[in-house]
Amino acid sequence: MSELNPTKTKISHPKGLYTLFATEMWERFSYYGMRALLVLYLTAELINGGFGLGREAALEIYAIFTGMVYLTPILGGWVADKFLGKRKTVYIGGLVMAVGQFLLAASAFLHASADPVTRMNLFNFGLGMLILGNGFFKPNISTIVGDFYDNNDPRKDSAFNIFYMGINLGAILGPFIAGGLGENVQWGWGYFAAGVGLIISVIWLKLREHTLDHHGLPPNAPEDKMVLDSKDWRDIFVYSIGLILATLFLVWVWSFIPENVTSIIIPLGFVGLILALAFVIFKGTNGGEEWSRMVVIVVLAFFNIVFWAGFEQAGGTMNLFAAENTNRFIGNWQIPATWFQNVNPIAILIFAPIFSVLWIKLDRIRLNPRTPIKFALGMLFGALAFWIMAIAANKAAGGHLVSPLWLVIVYVVLTLGELMLSPIGLSMITKLAPAKLVSVVMGLWMASFAAGNYFAGVLESILHNMNAKYDMGLELYPFISMTMLGTGIIILLLSPLLNKAMKGIH
């Protein structure tokens, strides 16, 4: 390991980190603006447009979408590692997602009197492009950040906290601008603004690409190469068009599959992708030390599902709670329900710098908790947040409107758990994964988000069916709270074994 200059450890980060900060910020502006609108759009506008979507159907679409956007990074990570390099896949993902957002805008701009099949086709094509484009963008920009640092560099966790601030600055602006436009002006303008955000993201990365130095270039690129050339950009446009056409074909085929069959295909497809990923990892992992660290990644990825199955209630049931059960009036003005999505990223911007400095200071005095302990603390904060949310839901029973402070408090406590877990998880992958498999293993990590996001959307329906069949009396928010509490305790008990299996990596 290289010797670190103590002065630089305190304050210095590569310029490329801030380039990626802004690139990710604009992409997350797009994603979270769209995400804030999705369930509200499905339960309001599309019902009026003749689609007949109720709460359960809207949450199911939300589950499939938010699950798949974290599953496709398996494909994007593999393509980057084997063929294109990380930078080219980031550009491809950004361009394809921009097209997807503009298709969502087109579906919304069509009046309710327009052919509902046409509107739904445009909507589905847009979602499909967001799903595949995100798979190319998301894992590779995160792993470029990790490339700037040695594994035991204490700045690495700090860097991912800074990067995470970019994510959450975009997550504030997205619901505020795109969500506000969509909810208060016209749904289409919200999605259009999200598409513009992606165009800005791509242009910014192109203008500042030289700050990345050699990181993220295609495999076997010359050592003196710093930016992509005309041949690389030709590849980017060809792959982007190919990905768009592939999406159109796949979504068109999907439309002919009966609903009862799709409910089988989705889990089978997920299992198939995981098996394929496991094969790639098996072939590329060598030696007891690499395998030991890989076990830690797999164990924490499994537990990661629990946290995100709770956290992603924010865009689903908690978004509907804001719209239906919260007193949003200040005088005669009503706060848009989408704006409650801003509480989490605002809290991130407040607390992420504190955590970023905290990890370095604790490391200096040898009190920095190891990664498994941070994960356990994140789960315990999550359990507390959903215990508070359960109280709020009980107060809202019978149609009562509750104070917006309930949601604010829940989001802030949940944010503390997120900061203990999410940026630390990204940093962990770049530390523990074999160097030649970092993007693929990042895809595995994103797959745990995929499973968590999917369960977030269908959990309410699952509990409803269990209660109807077995009379179990399970309620959503208390169930999530108890599950997170139990998971946090299990991780604490396993932490000595996990620490040992990390083989000296902190």
N, C-alpha and C positions, 0 to 999 in steps of 0.2 A: 504494500500500500504506500502511496506517495506521502511525503511529509507535508503537512498543512501549515501554512503561515497563520499564526494565531490572530494577527490583525485582520487578514482577509477573511478568516472564518467568521468574524463578527459581522462584517458589513458587505463583503463583495460577492456579487453574483454575476455570471456572464450576461452580456447584453442580449444574447439570444433568448434568455429566460423571459425578458420583458416583451420581446417580439412575440413569443408564443403566448404570453399572458394576454395580449390584445387580440391575437388571432382566435384564441379560445373564448375570450370574452364575447366577441361578436357572434361566434357560432352558438354559444349558450344563450345569448340574447334571442337568437332565432328559435332555438329549441324550447326554451322556457316560455317565450311568448306564445308559441303554438300550443304547448302543453297546458298553459293556463286556460286557453280557449276551448280545448278539445272536448271535454265532458260537457261543459256548458253549451257549446255549439250543438253537440249531438242530442242533448236533451231538450233544446229549445228550437233552434232553426230547422233541424232535419225532421223533427216531429211535424212542424208546420209545413214542411216541404213534402209530406206524405210518406215518410219512411217508418213512422210508428215506433220509433226507438224510445223505450222507457229507461228507467234508471239502471236496471240489470243489464240490458243490452249495451247501453252506453259504457258502463264500467267494464264489460267484457271486451269491447273494442279498445278501450283504454289499456286493459290488461295485455292484450295481444300486441298492441303497438309498443307500449313502454317495455314489454318483455323483449320483443324482437330487436329494438334498437340497441339493446345491450348484448344480444346474442350474435348478431352479424359481425361484431368486432373479431370473432374467431376467424372468419374469412378474411377480413381486412388485415389482421395481423399476419396471417400466413402469406398473403399476397405480398405484403411489404417485406417480410423476411426472405422470401424465396425469389422474388422477381423485381419488384418496382422500387424498393426502398421506401422509407417512411414518408419523406417529403412528397413524393409523387402521389402516394395514396391519400395524403391529407388534402392535396389540391383536388383530386378526383372526387373525394367525398364531399367537399364543400360545393363544388359545381353541381353535382347530382342533387344534393339536398336543396340547393337554391331552386332548381327546376321543380322539385317536389312541393316546396312552399308556394310557388306561383300557381301550381295546379290546384292546391287547396284554395287559394284565393279565387281562381276561376270558378271552382265549384260553388263558392259562397256568393260570388257576384251575380251568378245566374239567379233570377227571381224564383220564388217558390212555385210560380206557375209554369216554370220550365219543366222539361221532361225529367222526372226524378231519377230515372235510370242513368241519364247522362250526367247528372250532378253527382250521383253516387259513384259512377265510374271514375270521374275526375278526382273525386275525393280519395278513392281507393288507390288510384295510380299515384297520387301525391304522397299518401302514407307509405306506399311501397318504396318510393324513391328516398324518402326520409330514412326508412329502415336500412336500406342497403348503403346509402351514402354515409350514414352515421357509422356503419361498420368499417368503412375505409378511413374515416376521419378520426374517430374517437380514440382507439388504442394507440395509434401511431404518434399523435401529438404528445400524448402523455409519456411515451417511452423516449421521445427526443429530449424531453426535460431531464429524464433520468440519465441520459447519455452524457450530460455535462459534468457529472460528479462521480467520484469513486464511491464504492459501496459503503464504506464506513465514514465517509465525510459527513460530519454533523450538520453541514449546510443542506444536505439532501432533503431531510424532513422539512427544514425551513423553506427550501425552494418550492416544495410541493404545496406548502401552506400559502406561499405567495401566488403560485399558479392557481390554487384553489380560490384565492381572492378574485382572480380574473374571471373564473367560472361564475362566481356569485355576483360580481358586478354586472355581468351579462344577465344573470338570473333576476336581478332587480330591474334592469332597464326593459327586459322583454315583457313581463307582465304589465309593467307600468305603461309602456308605449304601445306595444302590439296588443296586449290585453285590453287596455283602455280604448284603443281605436276599434277593436273588434266588438267589445261589449256595448260601447256607447255610440259608435258611429255606424259601422257596418262590418260584419264578420270578415268580409273579404279584405278590407283595409288592414285588419290585424295580421292576416296571413301574408299579405303583400309586404308589410313592414318587416315581417320575419324573413322573407326572401331577400330583401335589401340588406339585412344584417349579414347574411351569408356572403353576398357579393362583396361587401366591405371587408369581411374576414379574409377572403381570398386575395383581394387587391392589397391589403395591408401586408400579408405574408410575402407576397411577391416583392413589394417595395423594400421590405426589411430582411429579405432572405439571406443576404450576405452576413448578417450577424450570427447566423447559426453555424458559421465556419464549415467544417466538413461533416457535421452530424446530420444523419437522416438521409444521406444521399444513396442512390442505387448501389446494390452490391458491386464490389470491384471497381468503384469509381476512382479515378486518379486522386492521389493524396492532395494535390494542389487545387482540386476543383472545389468551389465554394457555392456556386449557384447552378441551377438547372439551365441547360442550353436548349436550343430550338428543337433538337431531336427529342429531348425529354418532354417538352411541351406538346409536341405532336403526339407522343404516347399518351399524355394526360387527356387530350381532347378525344383521341380514339377510344381509350378505355371509358371515358365519361359517356360518350355516345353509346358504346356497347352496353354499359351498365344500365342506362336509361331504357334502351330497347329490351334488354333482358327483363327489367322490372315490368315493363308493359306486358310482355308475354306471360310472365309468371302470374301477375295479378289477373290477367284475362283468363288464364287456365283456372286459377283459384275460384273465379266467379261461377264456374260450372260444377264445382264440387259441392255435394249436399252438406248441410250444416252438421249433421250427425257424424259425417265422415271427417270433417275438419277438426272436430273435437278429439279425434284419434290421431290425426296426422300431426298436429302441433306437438304433443308430447313425444311421439315417435321421432319426429324430426329433431327435436331437442336432444333426445337420447342418441340419435345417430351422429349428430354433430359432436357431442361430447366424446363418443367413442372414437370418432375420427381424430379429434384433438388429442385424446389420450394416446392414440397410436403414434402421432407425430412427436409428442412429448417423450414417449417410451423410447422411440428410435433416437432421439436427440439428447437424452439425459444419460450421463456416464459417471460412474464412480459412486461410492457410498455417500460422499459429502453432498453431491448434487441431488441425489435421491432423498437424502435426509431433509434438505431444504425444501424439496418439492412436496414432501409430505406435509410440511408446515403450511405451505400455500394452499394445498387441497383442503386441509382441516379448517383453516380460517375462511376459505372461500365458502365452505358449506355453512358455517355459522353466519357468514355475511348475508346469506339469503334471508335469515330471520329479521335482521335489522331493516333491510330494504322492503320487506313485505309490510312492515309497519310504516317506515318513513314515507313510502310512496302513496300512502293514504292521502297525502297532502294534495295531490292533483286529482284524486278521485272523491272518496267519501267526505274528506275534510273540505274540499272545494265546494261540494254540494251543501255541506253543513254551513259554510260561510254564506252561500246564496239563500238557503232556506230557513236556517235556524238562528241566524245572528242578526242582531239589531245594528244595521249598517248606516243609520241616519245620523247626520250631524246637522241639526236644524232641518232645513228642507232638502239638503243635499245627501244623496245616498252613495256611500263608498262602493265602487265596483267590487264585486266578489273576487275578481282576478287579482286585485291588489293585495289581498291577504297572502298571496304567494310570495310577496316581496319581503315578508317578515323574516323568513329563513335566510335569504341572501344578505339582507341588511345586518342580521346578527352575525353572519359569517364575516362580513367586512369589519365588524367591531371586534370580534373575538379572534379571528384568524391571525392578525399581527401579534396579539398577545400570546397565542399558542406557539407561533413561529419563534418568538424570542424565548419563550419559556423552555422549549425543548433544548435550545442551545445552552441556556444558563444551567439547566438541570444536568445536561451532559458534562458541563465543565466541572461540576461538583460531584459527578458520578451518581446522580439520583434520577437520571432520565429513565422512565419506565420502559421496559422492553415492549416490543410490539404486541404480544398477546395480552399484557396487562392493559395497554391502551384500548385494545378491542373490548375487553371485559368492561372497562369503565364506560365505553360507548354504549354497550348494551344496557347497563344499569341506568344511564341517563335516559335512554329510550323507554325503559320500563316506567320511569317516573313520569315522562311526558304523557304516555298513554293512560296512566292512572289518573292524571289531571283531566285528560280528554274524556275519560269515562264519566267523571263527575259532571263535566259540561254537558255531555249527551243526556245524562239523567235529568239535569235541570231543564233541558230543552224538550223533554218528553211531553207529549200532548200539544205540540205546536207552539210552545213558548219561545220567544226570542231572547237569547242570552247576550250578555255583554261581549263585545269583540275582544275584550282583554283576555278571555279564556283562550281563544285561538292564538293570540299574541304570546301568551305565556307558554303554551304547548310548543309552538314553533321555536321559541328561544331555547327551551330545555332540550328539545330534539336536536337543535343545532349544536349544542355542546356535545351531545353524543356523536353527531356526525363528524365533528372535528377530531374526536378521539379515534375515529375509525376510517373515514373515507380517504383523506389525503395520506394518512399513514399506510393504508392499504396499497395505494398507488406507489408510494415510495418502497414498500416492502417487496413488491413484484420486481422492481428494477434492481433491488439488492439480492434477492434470493434466487431468481430464475437464472438458468444457464445463459450466458451472454448471447449465444446464437439463437436462443428461443424466447428472448424477452417479449417480443411482440405477440407471439403465439400464446405465451403464458398470460400476458395481459388480456388476451382474448378469453382465456379461461376465467380470469378474474371478472371480466365483464359478463361472462355467462352466469356468474352468481348473482350479479345485478339483474340479469334477464329473468332468472327464476324468481327473485324477490319481487320485481316489478309485476310479473305475471300473477303471482299469488296475491299481491296487493289489490289487483283489480277483481279477482274472483273469490277472495277470502270471504267477503260478506255473503255471497251466494252459497259458498260451501257450508258456512256455519248455519245459514238459513235451512239448507237441505238436511243437515245433521239434526238440527232441532226438530224439524218436521218428522223425521224418520225415527229418531231415538228419544225425543223429548229431553234434550240435554240442557236446555236453557243457556246456551253459550251466547255471549254478547261480544261484538267485534272488538271494541276498545279494551275491555278487561282481559279478553283472550290474548290480545297482542301484548299487553303489559305483562301478564304472567309468563308468556312464552319468552319475552326478552329477559325478564328477571332470571328465569331458569337457565337460559343460554349464557348469560353473564357469569353466573355461579359456576357452570360447567367449564367455561374458558379459564376462570381463575384456578380451578382445581387442576386443569391440564397445563397451566402455564409453565411449571418447572420442566415438564417433558418437552414442550414446544421450544422453550428457550434453549435447551440442550441440543435439540435437533437443528437449530439454526446455525450451529457450528461457528460460533464467534461473530456472526453478523448481528448487529443491534437494530 
